[in-house]
């Protein structure tokens, strides 16, 4: 809780500081006009470049004068490292050195405050002024309260009254000041019997006091442990923590109590002096000196009884101290007191019954066959059945007196007369002893004579352990699972084996079997099994080896167990294609959804981590892939002439989390099928013709047939042949079967129209072909073009029996679907040739008018009438074939 007195005091201090600062601001300057005071206030911990104040602005100085004013710090002091001064404007900024109020003013007290003092010189000389700058550093809550020790111990007597107060001397400290220092304390757990109060001394320091709210009892709970929290007044508040251990000290609030208040003892008249009769036991729950108990006889016990019986004051043991007279008394009543410090004595009564002895009792003389020490016989558990332990001789008996000797107690023992000797009895085992089942036996040899006198002899037998048990593993098969890629020295399991034997015979150490890989280590004593390296399931999934548990007995015994380590899979392997990339060759026109090829992919992981799904990253509108078989299929038939090669990227993704993947490239190459007949590009029509001069020399190249085939290889190799002629002079023209070049075979004597049917075929299987009609008009000039057009044949019967395939249609027909690029190019070529034709026609007309004969060396007779320039046509067709 926060002390109101401290709050009032802090408030008063704050008012004094405020008044002091106000006086500094408002008081007139006591010196000349070139001396000024400036006071600024900033928070500690401000970043570099924070404006503290402007000297020029606060002094209302004119910065536009000439020469300009400059601002300088007088000397390089320690305080200047925290500020930077702008020499031109006089502005003060924080520097890169962060201001820590607690470090800067480590020796200042709370009431003194913390400040930096600077001297600023304003130059040049005509403006000289000394400015005293004081920067007050205000505290921020940047420190946690902390206790001087981690654990605070407070001792509280158990009889402390309610509301008793105990100071917690190790109070917390906080370097911050004012409200930011420690303001209160509280407990995390008060157990319902404690609370905290806070007191402030004259120096302003807070001390927490532990207050008892309920009665304490050390015998119920001797210690309380909680956390004490110191809280400052910041917003948000900062906390400091220490362990508070409250120790309840003992007071003597308990007195001794007897476990038995009535004790009965029977004594024979001839009992030996010094025999222990009883042991009185009292207890006191206090501790230390408060629990000290002494035993004494009551004042009512007679001196005769004190002489006959002895009571040990420390142990409470009652012994026979003198000889009992059979003729005096037969009953003694002894009152024993248990005394504790400041306690009323506790009372117990011991009644001693004395049995009169008519004649001397029998005397039992034991003679031990097995090893004996201090009345305890030791026998090894390895001894066979009916092993002798001791021989008992009975003496002090009358000749005619009948003696009864018997054994009382449980265990594998018997007492029987020894052969023919009178009053000799042999104690022996009846079966094998087992140390692990029972280690100690106590029996009584009872001898009773005819007068009823009884003598009891206690026989204690201790079974000695031998190494007859091998260690036993908790499990004979130890199944361990571990994820692969484990860090080195990963804990796998702690083997547990027990050995029922004692001492070193039961100590077990652990060993790896000879079949254990070297990567496994087994701690000899703790049985901790670790793997020294990282495991890889893909390398080996299961490890199986033996481990041994060996005891330290003689001879040593051991047992074995089988360790089975299963390495669990992690998704640490990406799918892998069997090839880096794949190339499949498929004939074009391959049926849709036919298997193009199969991609084999593997993943070394198991389960879902090894399940692989295939998907197409590109071209999924054309291809599909079967995830199960990895079969790549095309959704439709493919045409090599549209696209002869496809690059398909296939991604394989496994089912792990996160999923891993890999990508391969599949190249699909379409093999050509002869499914395109040759396409005749020149001549363009069966209705076109060419003018041939009658004086053309044999061997002259007249024109050519130019065709292309969209197929490849032999399917695109073209052969030309004339299959029908309609000329007046048969055999006038020949065609080159490889180039399609038509030459004049012999001199022309007839004028008129010559028509040649040319077959253009490829070398594919099956063979495809096209036909075209080449019209040659033999004449000196074209005098009547209409007449020539009327002479052009409309249809010609080909009686060779060579019919074009259905795909090509009838003879002379063009392919119905030419590419758009070809049509545009042919149109451009046609327009160009038309211009060239008009130019050539003009030249021919001019030459004819001049009546000049053409030179034979020049092929002026090869003037095409189909409006196409031959050289331009060859170049264009070459470009088309390249396309």
C-alpha positions in Angstrom: 0.0 0.0 0.0 1.2 3.5 -0.7 1.9 5.7 2.3 0.0 9.0 2.2 2.7 10.8 4.1 5.3 10.0 1.4 2.9 11.2 -1.3 2.3 14.5 0.5 6.1 15.0 0.9 6.7 14.3 -2.8 4.0 16.8 -3.7 5.7 19.4 -1.5 9.0 18.8 -3.1 7.5 19.2 -6.6 6.0 22.5 -5.6 9.4 23.8 -4.4 11.1 22.8 -7.6 8.4 24.5 -9.7 8.7 27.7 -7.6 12.5 27.6 -8.0 12.3 27.3 -11.8 9.6 30.0 -12.0 11.9 32.4 -10.1 14.8 31.7 -12.4 12.6 32.6 -15.4 11.1 35.7 -13.9 13.9 37.2 -11.9 15.7 40.2 -13.4 19.3 39.8 -14.5 21.6 40.8 -11.8 24.6 41.4 -14.0 25.1 43.4 -17.1 23.0 43.0 -20.3 25.6 40.6 -21.8 24.9 37.9 -19.3 21.7 35.7 -19.5 20.2 32.7 -17.8 18.3 30.0 -19.8 16.8 26.9 -18.2 15.5 24.0 -20.2 13.8 20.8 -19.1 14.1 17.5 -21.0 13.4 13.8 -20.3 16.3 11.4 -20.0 16.9 8.9 -22.8 15.8 11.1 -25.7 17.1 10.0 -29.1 19.8 11.9 -31.1 18.7 15.2 -32.7 15.8 16.0 -30.3 15.5 19.8 -30.0 16.3 21.0 -26.4 15.8 24.8 -27.0 16.8 27.7 -29.2 19.1 30.2 -27.5 18.6 32.9 -30.2 14.8 32.6 -30.1 14.6 32.6 -26.4 16.8 35.7 -26.1 14.9 37.3 -29.1 18.1 37.9 -31.0 18.1 39.1 -34.6 19.9 36.6 -36.8 19.7 38.8 -40.0 22.4 41.2 -38.8 25.7 41.5 -40.7 28.2 40.2 -39.7 26.0 37.3 -38.5 26.0 36.1 -34.9 27.7 32.8 -34.1 27.0 30.6 -31.1 29.8 28.6 -29.4 30.3 26.5 -26.3 33.0 28.1 -24.1 34.9 25.0 -23.1 34.8 21.3 -23.9 33.3 19.9 -20.7 31.9 16.5 -19.9 28.4 17.9 -20.1 28.9 19.0 -23.7 29.1 15.3 -24.9 25.3 15.1 -24.4 24.3 18.1 -26.5 25.1 19.6 -30.0 24.9 23.3 -30.6 24.0 24.8 -34.0 26.6 27.6 -34.4 24.3 29.6 -36.7 20.9 29.3 -35.1 21.9 28.7 -31.5 19.6 25.6 -31.3 20.6 22.9 -28.8 20.0 19.3 -29.8 20.6 16.0 -28.0 23.7 14.2 -29.2 24.3 10.5 -30.0 25.3 10.0 -26.3 22.0 9.0 -24.6 21.4 10.8 -21.3 20.9 8.5 -18.4 19.9 10.4 -15.4 20.9 7.7 -13.0 24.4 7.5 -14.5 24.8 11.2 -14.9 23.8 12.2 -11.4 24.7 9.0 -9.6 25.6 10.9 -6.3 22.7 13.3 -6.3 19.8 12.9 -3.9 16.1 12.9 -4.8 15.6 16.5 -3.7 18.7 17.9 -5.5 17.5 17.0 -9.0 19.8 16.4 -12.0 21.0 19.1 -14.5 23.6 19.9 -17.1 25.2 23.3 -17.1 26.6 24.9 -20.3 28.2 28.3 -21.1 27.3 29.6 -24.6 29.3 32.5 -26.1 27.6 34.7 -28.7 30.2 36.2 -31.1 31.7 38.3 -32.8 32.9 40.9 -30.3 30.3 43.6 -31.0 27.5 41.0 -30.1 29.4 39.3 -27.3 27.1 37.8 -24.7 27.6 35.0 -22.2 24.6 32.8 -21.8 24.3 30.4 -18.8 22.3 27.4 -19.9 21.0 24.9 -17.4 19.3 21.7 -18.8 17.3 19.9 -16.1 17.1 16.2 -16.7 13.7 14.8 -15.8 13.4 11.2 -14.7 11.6 8.6 -16.7 10.6 5.2 -15.4 13.4 3.2 -17.1 14.5 1.1 -14.1 12.9 -1.9 -12.5 12.9 -2.2 -8.7 15.3 -4.9 -7.6 16.0 -6.7 -4.3 19.6 -7.0 -3.0 19.2 -10.8 -2.7 17.2 -13.4 -4.6 15.8 -15.0 -1.5 14.7 -13.2 1.7 14.3 -15.2 4.9 12.0 -14.0 7.7 11.8 -16.1 11.0 8.4 -15.9 12.8 7.8 -17.8 16.1 4.8 -20.0 15.9 3.2 -18.3 18.9 3.3 -14.9 17.3 0.1 -13.1 17.9 -2.3 -11.9 15.2 -1.3 -8.5 13.8 2.4 -9.0 14.9 4.7 -7.2 12.5 8.1 -8.4 11.2 10.3 -6.1 9.1 11.5 -7.4 5.7 15.0 -5.8 6.0 16.2 -6.6 2.4 13.8 -4.0 0.8 13.9 -3.2 -2.9 15.8 -0.3 -4.5 15.0 1.7 -7.6 17.5 4.1 -9.2 14.5 6.2 -10.4 13.2 9.0 -8.2 9.9 10.4 -7.1 6.9 8.6 -8.3 9.1 6.3 -10.4 10.7 4.8 -7.4 9.4 1.9 -5.3 5.8 2.8 -4.1 4.4 -0.4 -2.7 5.0 -4.1 -2.0 2.6 -7.1 -2.2 2.7 -10.9 -1.9 1.9 -13.3 -4.7 0.5 -15.8 -2.2 -0.4 -14.9 1.3 -1.7 -18.3 2.3 -4.5 -16.6 4.1 -2.3 -16.0 7.1 0.0 -13.1 6.0 -0.3 -9.6 4.6 2.2 -6.8 3.9 2.3 -3.2 5.2 4.7 -0.5 4.0 6.2 2.1 6.3 8.3 5.2 5.3 11.2 6.4 7.5 12.4 9.9 7.9 14.7 9.5 4.9 11.8 8.6 2.7 12.8 4.9 2.4 10.0 2.4 2.3 10.3 -0.8 4.4 7.8 -3.7 4.0 6.5 -5.3 7.1 5.1 -8.8 7.3 1.9 -8.9 9.3 0.4 -12.1 10.8 -3.3 -12.4 10.2 -4.0 -15.9 11.6 -2.6 -18.1 14.3 0.5 -20.2 13.3 1.4 -23.8 14.2 4.8 -25.1 13.3 3.8 -28.7 13.8 1.1 -28.2 11.1 3.3 -26.2 8.6 6.9 -25.2 9.4 7.6 -23.0 6.3 5.9 -20.8 3.8 7.4 -19.8 0.5 6.0 -17.1 -1.8 7.2 -14.2 -3.9 7.4 -10.6 -2.7 6.8 -8.0 -5.5 8.1 -4.4 -5.4 6.1 -2.0 -7.6 7.1 1.5 -8.7 4.7 4.3 -9.6 5.4 4.5 -13.3 2.7 4.1 -16.0 2.8 1.2 -16.6 4.4 0.2 -13.3 7.6 -1.8 -13.3 8.1 -4.7 -10.9 10.9 -6.4 -9.0 10.6 -9.9 -7.6 12.3 -11.9 -4.8 11.5 -15.2 -3.1 10.2 -14.7 0.5 10.8 -17.7 2.7 8.9 -17.4 6.0 10.3 -19.9 8.6 8.1 -20.7 11.5 10.3 -21.2 14.6 9.4 -23.7 17.3 8.2 -22.8 20.8 7.5 -25.2 23.5 3.8 -25.5 23.1 3.6 -29.4 23.3 4.3 -31.7 26.3 5.4 -35.3 26.3 2.8 -38.1 25.9 3.2 -41.8 26.7 2.4 -44.2 24.0 1.2 -46.7 26.7 0.1 -45.4 30.1 -0.3 -49.0 31.5 2.6 -51.5 31.3 2.4 -55.0 32.8 5.7 -57.0 33.4 6.0 -60.6 34.7 9.3 -61.5 36.6 10.3 -64.9 37.9 11.8 -65.1 41.4 15.2 -66.2 40.1 15.5 -63.5 37.3 19.0 -62.4 36.8 20.0 -58.9 38.0 20.3 -56.4 35.2 17.6 -58.0 33.0 15.5 -55.5 31.0 11.9 -55.5 32.1 10.3 -52.8 29.9 11.0 -49.7 27.9 8.7 -46.7 28.4 8.3 -44.5 25.4 6.9 -40.9 25.3 6.9 -38.5 22.4 6.9 -34.7 22.0 6.1 -33.1 18.6 8.3 -30.1 19.3 11.9 -30.0 18.1 15.3 -29.4 19.6 15.5 -28.6 23.3 11.7 -28.2 23.4 11.3 -31.9 22.6 13.8 -33.1 25.3 12.2 -35.8 27.5 13.5 -37.2 30.9 12.1 -40.2 32.7 11.8 -40.3 36.6 10.0 -42.2 39.3 7.2 -40.5 41.0 7.7 -39.4 44.6 5.2 -42.1 45.6 7.5 -44.9 44.5 9.1 -46.3 47.7 12.8 -46.5 48.3 12.5 -50.3 48.3 11.2 -50.3 44.8 13.8 -47.7 43.8 16.5 -50.1 45.1 15.0 -53.1 43.3 14.3 -51.4 39.9 16.4 -49.0 37.9 14.9 -46.5 35.4 17.2 -44.9 32.7 16.3 -41.2 32.7 17.2 -40.7 29.0 15.9 -43.9 27.3 13.1 -44.9 29.7 14.5 -48.5 30.0 13.4 -50.3 33.2 15.8 -52.9 34.5 16.0 -55.3 37.5 18.6 -53.7 39.9 18.5 -56.2 42.8 17.7 -59.8 43.8 14.0 -60.5 44.2 13.0 -62.2 47.4 10.2 -64.7 46.8 8.9 -64.2 50.4 8.5 -60.4 50.4 5.9 -59.2 47.8 4.5 -60.5 44.6 3.3 -57.2 43.0 5.1 -53.9 42.5 3.4 -50.8 41.1 5.8 -48.2 39.7 4.7 -44.7 38.7 7.0 -43.2 36.0 6.9 -39.5 35.0 7.8 -38.2 31.5 9.2 -34.6 32.0 9.5 -31.9 29.4 10.6 -28.2 29.7 7.9 -26.1 31.4 5.5 -29.0 31.1 3.3 -30.9 33.7 4.8 -34.4 33.8 3.0 -37.2 32.0 2.2 -40.3 34.1 2.5 -44.0 33.2 2.1 -47.0 35.6 4.3 -50.1 35.4 2.9 -53.2 37.2 5.5 -55.8 38.0 4.2 -59.3 38.8 6.7 -61.6 40.6 6.1 -65.4 40.1 7.4 -67.5 43.0 9.9 -70.2 42.0 9.5 -73.5 43.9 12.6 -75.1 42.6 15.4 -74.1 40.3 14.3 -73.6 36.8 15.9 -75.5 33.9 19.1 -74.1 32.5 19.4 -73.9 28.7 22.9 -73.9 27.3 23.0 -73.1 23.5 25.9 -74.3 21.4 25.9 -72.8 18.0 26.9 -74.8 14.9 26.4 -72.0 12.4 28.2 -68.7 12.7 27.0 -66.6 15.6 27.6 -63.1 16.8 25.9 -61.1 19.5 23.2 -63.7 19.8 22.4 -63.7 16.1 23.0 -66.9 14.0 24.0 -66.4 10.4 23.3 -69.0 7.7 23.7 -68.8 4.0 20.7 -69.2 1.8 22.8 -71.6 -0.3 22.9 -74.1 2.6 20.8 -77.3 1.8 17.7 -78.3 3.7 18.1 -79.8 7.2 21.3 -77.9 7.8 22.0 -77.8 11.6 22.0 -74.4 13.3 22.4 -74.9 17.1 22.4 -77.6 19.8 20.6 -76.9 23.0 21.6 -78.8 26.2 19.0 -78.8 29.1 20.5 -78.9 32.6 19.5 -78.3 36.3 16.8 -80.9 36.1 15.8 -83.5 38.6 16.3 -87.1 37.5 12.6 -88.0 37.5 11.5 -84.6 36.3 9.8 -84.5 33.0 11.1 -81.8 30.6 9.2 -80.4 27.7 11.2 -78.6 25.0 9.5 -77.0 22.0 10.1 -74.3 19.4 7.8 -71.3 19.1 7.9 -69.0 16.0 7.4 -69.2 12.3 9.9 -70.2 9.7 11.4 -73.3 8.0 12.9 -74.6 11.2 12.4 -77.5 13.6 13.6 -78.5 17.1 14.0 -82.3 17.8 15.8 -84.5 20.3 19.3 -85.3 19.1 19.6 -89.0 18.6 19.8 -91.0 21.9 21.2 -88.3 24.2 18.9 -87.1 26.8 18.2 -83.4 27.2 19.9 -82.6 23.9 17.9 -80.9 21.2 19.0 -79.9 17.6 17.7 -76.9 15.8 17.9 -77.3 12.0 16.3 -76.0 8.8 13.5 -77.9 7.1 13.8 -76.4 3.6 16.0 -74.0 1.6 16.2 -70.5 2.9 15.6 -67.6 0.6 17.2 -64.3 1.5 15.0 -62.4 -1.1 11.9 -63.7 0.6 12.8 -63.2 4.2 16.1 -62.2 5.8 15.5 -62.5 9.5 13.8 -65.0 11.8 13.2 -64.9 15.5 12.2 -68.0 17.4 11.9 -68.9 21.1 13.1 -72.3 22.5 10.7 -72.9 25.4 11.7 -75.3 28.2 9.1 -76.2 30.8 9.6 -78.6 33.7 6.9 -80.5 35.7 6.6 -77.7 38.2 5.5 -75.4 35.6 8.7 -73.4 35.5 9.4 -72.1 32.0 12.7 -70.8 30.5 12.5 -69.0 27.2 15.6 -68.7 25.0 15.4 -66.4 22.0 17.1 -67.5 18.9 17.6 -65.0 16.1 18.6 -66.3 12.6 19.9 -64.0 9.9 19.9 -65.4 6.3 23.1 -64.5 4.4 22.6 -63.5 0.8 24.4 -65.2 -2.1 24.4 -64.2 -5.7 21.6 -66.5 -6.8 19.6 -64.0 -8.8 20.4 -62.7 -12.1 19.3 -59.1 -13.0 15.8 -59.0 -14.6 14.9 -56.4 -17.2 11.6 -54.7 -16.8 10.9 -55.6 -20.4 12.5 -58.4 -22.4 11.7 -56.5 -25.6 12.3 -52.8 -25.6 10.6 -51.0 -28.4 11.9 -47.5 -29.1 10.8 -45.1 -31.8 12.9 -42.1 -32.9 12.4 -39.6 -35.7 15.1 -39.5 -38.3 17.5 -36.5 -38.6 17.6 -36.5 -34.8 20.4 -34.3 -33.2 23.5 -36.2 -32.1 23.5 -37.7 -28.6 19.7 -38.0 -28.6 18.2 -39.8 -25.6 16.4 -43.0 -26.6 15.4 -44.8 -23.4 16.6 -45.6 -19.9 16.9 -49.4 -19.4 15.8 -50.7 -16.1 16.8 -54.0 -14.6 16.5 -55.1 -11.0 18.4 -57.7 -9.0 16.8 -59.2 -5.8 20.2 -59.8 -4.3 21.7 -57.5 -1.7 24.8 -55.2 -1.6 27.1 -55.5 -4.6 25.4 -58.7 -5.7 22.3 -56.6 -6.4 24.1 -53.8 -8.1 23.5 -53.8 -11.9 25.4 -52.3 -14.7 24.5 -52.3 -18.3 26.4 -53.3 -21.5 25.7 -53.3 -25.1 25.6 -56.6 -26.9 28.2 -57.5 -29.5 25.7 -57.0 -32.2 25.0 -53.4 -31.3 26.1 -50.8 -33.8 28.8 -48.5 -32.7 26.5 -45.4 -33.1 24.7 -46.4 -29.9 26.1 -45.7 -26.4 24.8 -47.1 -23.2 25.7 -45.6 -19.8 27.2 -48.2 -17.6 25.5 -47.3 -14.4 22.3 -45.4 -15.3 21.2 -47.5 -18.3 20.6 -44.4 -20.4 20.7 -45.4 -24.1 21.6 -42.6 -26.6 22.4 -42.5 -30.3 25.6 -40.6 -31.0 24.8 -39.6 -34.6 21.8 -38.6 -36.7 19.8 -41.5 -38.1 18.5 -41.7 -41.6 15.5 -43.9 -42.2 16.2 -44.2 -45.9 19.6 -45.7 -44.9 18.2 -48.1 -42.3 14.8 -48.2 -40.8 15.1 -50.7 -38.0 17.9 -51.5 -35.5 17.8 -54.7 -33.4 20.5 -55.6 -30.9 21.0 -57.1 -27.5 21.7 -55.4 -24.2 23.0 -57.0 -21.1 22.3 -56.4 -17.4 25.2 -57.8 -15.3 25.4 -57.8 -11.5 28.6 -57.5 -9.4 28.3 -60.7 -7.5 30.6 -63.7 -7.6 30.1 -65.5 -9.9 28.5 -62.7 -11.9 25.0 -63.3 -13.3 23.4 -61.5 -16.2 20.3 -61.3 -18.3 19.7 -60.0 -21.8 17.0 -58.0 -23.5 16.3 -57.1 -27.1 16.2 -53.5 -28.1 14.3 -52.7 -31.3 14.7 -49.1 -32.5 12.3 -48.0 -35.3 13.4 -44.9 -37.1 10.3 -42.9 -38.0 10.2 -41.2 -41.3 10.4 -37.5 -41.8 9.8 -35.8 -45.1 13.4 -35.1 -45.8 13.6 -36.5 -49.4 12.2 -34.7 -52.4 10.7 -36.9 -55.1 13.2 -37.8 -57.8 12.6 -38.5 -61.4 14.5 -41.5 -62.8 15.9 -39.2 -65.5 17.0 -35.6 -65.3 14.7 -35.0 -68.3 12.6 -37.1 -70.7 12.3 -37.1 -74.4 9.5 -39.0 -76.2 9.1 -39.5 -79.9 5.5 -39.8 -81.1 4.2 -39.9 -84.6 1.9 -37.1 -85.5 -1.8 -37.9 -85.6 -1.2 -40.1 -82.6 -4.7 -40.9 -81.2 -6.0 -38.7 -78.4 -5.3 -39.9 -74.8 -2.9 -42.5 -76.2 0.1 -43.0 -73.9 3.0 -40.9 -75.1 5.4 -42.1 -72.5 5.7 -43.0 -68.8 7.7 -41.0 -66.3 9.2 -42.9 -63.4 9.5 -41.0 -60.1 10.7 -42.2 -56.7 10.6 -40.9 -53.2 12.8 -42.5 -50.6 10.4 -41.5 -47.8 7.7 -43.8 -46.5 4.0 -43.5 -46.0 2.4 -40.2 -46.9 5.9 -38.6 -47.1 6.6 -41.0 -50.0 3.3 -40.7 -51.8 3.9 -38.7 -55.0 1.4 -36.8 -57.1 2.3 -35.6 -60.6 1.0 -32.4 -62.2 1.6 -30.4 -65.4 2.9 -26.9 -64.9 2.4 -25.8 -68.5 0.5 -27.2 -71.4 -2.3 -28.7 -69.3 -4.7 -27.7 -72.0 -2.9 -30.1 -74.3 -1.5 -32.8 -72.1 -2.7 -34.8 -69.1 -0.7 -37.1 -66.9 -1.7 -40.2 -65.0 -0.5 -39.8 -61.3 -0.6 -43.5 -60.7 1.5 -44.8 -63.7 3.1 -41.5 -64.6 1.7 -41.9 -68.2 1.8 -38.7 -70.3 -1.1 -38.4 -72.7 -2.3 -35.8 -75.2 -5.9 -34.7 -75.0 -6.2 -34.6 -78.8 -4.3 -35.7 -81.9 -1.2 -33.5 -82.5 -0.2 -32.1 -85.9 3.5 -31.8 -86.5 2.9 -29.1 -89.2 1.3 -26.9 -86.5 3.9 -27.6 -83.9 6.6 -30.2 -84.1 8.1 -29.9 -80.6 6.6 -29.5 -77.1 8.3 -28.7 -73.8 6.2 -29.9 -70.9 7.3 -29.2 -67.3 6.1 -31.9 -64.9 6.1 -31.3 -61.1 6.2 -34.2 -58.6 4.9 -33.3 -55.1 5.0 -35.7 -52.2 2.4 -35.9 -49.4 4.6 -34.7 -46.6 4.2 -31.7 -44.3 5.6 -29.5 -45.6 5.5 -31.0 -49.1 8.7 -31.4 -51.1 8.8 -31.3 -54.9 10.9 -31.6 -57.9 10.5 -30.6 -61.6 11.5 -32.3 -64.8 11.2 -31.3 -68.4 9.6 -33.6 -70.9 10.3 -33.0 -74.6 7.7 -34.4 -77.0 9.0 -34.6 -80.5 6.4 -35.3 -83.2 7.6 -37.7 -85.9 6.4 -36.7 -89.4 3.6 -38.7 -91.1 3.1 -38.1 -94.8 -0.3 -36.4 -94.4 0.3 -33.3 -96.6 0.6 -33.4 -100.4 2.9 -30.9 -102.1 1.4 -27.4 -102.5 2.1 -25.7 -105.8 3.0 -22.1 -105.3 3.9 -21.3 -108.9 2.1 -21.1 -111.2 -0.7 -19.8 -109.1 -3.5 -20.8 -111.4 -4.3 -23.2 -114.2 -5.6 -20.1 -116.0 -2.2 -18.3 -116.1 0.0 -18.4 -119.1 3.4 -17.3 -120.3 4.5 -15.7 -123.6 7.3 -17.7 -125.3 8.9 -16.2 -128.4 9.0 -18.5 -131.4 12.7 -17.9 -131.9 13.6 -19.2 -128.4 16.6 -21.5 -128.6 16.4 -25.2 -127.5 17.8 -25.7 -124.0 16.5 -22.3 -122.8 14.8 -22.3 -119.4 11.2 -21.2 -120.0 9.7 -21.2 -116.5 9.5 -23.5 -113.5 7.0 -25.2 -111.3 7.6 -24.3 -107.6 6.0 -26.4 -104.9 6.5 -27.0 -101.2 5.5 -29.8 -98.8 4.7 -29.1 -95.1 6.0 -32.6 -94.2 9.7 -33.3 -93.4 12.3 -35.8 -94.5 11.5 -38.0 -97.5 7.8 -36.9 -97.0 8.9 -33.5 -98.1 11.2 -34.5 -101.1 9.3 -33.4 -104.2 9.5 -34.8 -107.8 8.1 -33.1 -110.9 6.9 -34.9 -114.0 4.8 -34.0 -117.1 1.9 -36.4 -117.2 -0.1 -34.9 -120.2 0.6 -32.5 -123.0 -1.7 -30.5 -125.3 0.8 -28.8 -127.5 0.9 -28.9 -131.2 4.4 -30.4 -131.3 4.8 -33.3 -128.8 8.0 -33.4 -126.8 8.7 -29.7 -127.2 9.2 -29.1 -123.5 11.0 -31.0 -120.7 10.7 -30.6 -116.9 13.6 -31.2 -114.4 12.2 -33.9 -112.0 14.1 -32.4 -109.1 13.9 -28.6 -109.6 10.6 -28.3 -111.6 12.5 -26.2 -114.2 10.8 -26.3 -117.6 13.2 -26.0 -120.6 12.7 -25.9 -124.4 13.6 -29.2 -125.8 13.5 -28.3 -129.6 12.9 -25.3 -131.7 9.3 -24.2 -132.0 7.7 -24.0 -135.5 4.1 -23.7 -134.6 2.5 -20.7 -132.8 -0.3 -21.0 -130.5 -1.0 -22.3 -126.9 0.9 -25.2 -125.4 -0.5 -26.8 -122.2 1.5 -29.1 -119.9 -0.1 -31.0 -117.0 2.6 -31.3 -114.4 2.4 -33.8 -111.5 4.1 -32.8 -108.3 4.5 -35.8 -105.9 6.4 -36.4 -102.7 8.5 -39.5 -101.7 6.4 -40.4 -98.6 4.5 -43.6 -97.9 1.8 -43.5 -99.1 2.8 -41.1 -101.9 0.8 -37.9 -102.1 0.7 -35.5 -105.1 -0.8 -32.5 -106.7 -1.2 -31.4 -110.4 -0.9 -28.0 -112.1 -1.5 -26.8 -115.6 1.4 -24.8 -117.2 0.2 -22.8 -120.2 2.8 -21.4 -122.7 1.7 -19.1 -125.5 4.1 -19.2 -128.5 4.0 -15.9 -130.4 6.0 -12.8 -131.0 3.5 -10.7 -129.0 0.2 -10.8 -127.2 -2.1 -9.2 -129.7 -5.4 -10.4 -128.4 -5.4 -11.4 -124.7 -9.1 -12.3 -124.9 -8.4 -14.8 -127.6 -5.7 -16.4 -125.5 -8.0 -16.6 -122.5 -10.6 -18.4 -124.7 -7.9 -21.0 -125.7 -7.0 -21.9 -122.2 -8.4 -25.3 -121.4 -11.1 -25.5 -118.8 -10.5 -29.2 -118.0 -8.3 -31.9 -119.3 -8.7 -35.6 -118.9 -5.7 -37.4 -117.5 -5.8 -40.9 -118.8 -2.8 -42.1 -116.9 -4.9 -43.6 -114.3 -3.1 -41.5 -111.8 -5.8 -39.8 -109.7 -5.0 -37.3 -107.0 -5.9 -38.5 -103.5 -9.2 -37.4 -101.9 -7.4 -35.1 -99.6 -6.2 -33.0 -102.6 -9.5 -33.0 -104.5 -9.6 -32.9 -108.3 -6.7 -32.0 -110.5 -5.7 -28.4 -110.7 -7.4 -27.6 -107.4 -5.5 -25.7 -104.7 -5.3 -26.7 -101.1 -8.4 -25.5 -99.4 -6.7 -24.3 -96.2 -3.5 -22.3 -96.9 -1.9 -20.5 -94.0 -2.8 -16.9 -93.7 0.9 -16.0 -93.9 1.1 -17.6 -97.3 -1.9 -15.8 -98.7 -0.7 -12.4 -97.6 2.8 -13.1 -99.0 1.4 -14.4 -102.3 -0.8 -11.3 -102.6 2.2 -9.1 -102.0 4.2 -11.0 -104.6 1.3 -10.8 -107.1 1.1 -7.0 -106.8 4.9 -6.7 -107.2 4.9 -8.9 -110.3 2.0 -7.0 -111.8 4.1 -3.8 -111.7 7.1 -5.6 -113.1 5.0 -7.1 -115.9 3.7 -3.7 -117.0 7.2 -2.4 -117.1 8.5 -5.4 -119.1 5.5 -5.1 -121.5 6.3 -1.5 -122.1 9.9 -2.4 -123.0 8.8 -5.2 -125.4 6.4 -2.9 -127.2 9.2 -0.3 -127.5 11.6 -2.9 -128.9 9.1 -4.2 -131.4 8.5 -0.7 -132.7 12.2 -0.3 -133.3 12.3 -3.7 -135.1 15.3 -4.8 -133.3 16.1 -8.5 -132.9 16.9 -9.7 -129.4 20.3 -11.1 -128.8 20.3 -14.9 -128.3 22.5 -14.7 -125.2 19.8 -12.7 -123.4 16.7 -14.5 -122.5 14.4 -11.7 -123.7 11.9 -14.4 -124.9 11.3 -15.5 -121.3 8.8 -12.8 -120.5 6.2 -14.3 -118.1 2.7 -13.4 -118.7 1.5 -14.3 -115.2 2.8 -11.0 -113.8 5.4 -12.5 -111.5 9.1 -11.6 -111.4 11.1 -14.9 -111.4 13.9 -13.8 -109.1 11.6 -12.2 -106.6 9.4 -15.3 -106.7 12.4 -17.6 -106.0 13.4 -15.5 -103.0 9.9 -15.4 -101.7 9.3 -19.1 -102.1 12.6 -19.8 -100.3 11.4 -17.7 -97.4 8.1 -19.6 -97.5 9.8 -22.9 -97.4 11.9 -21.8 -94.5 8.7 -20.9 -92.6 
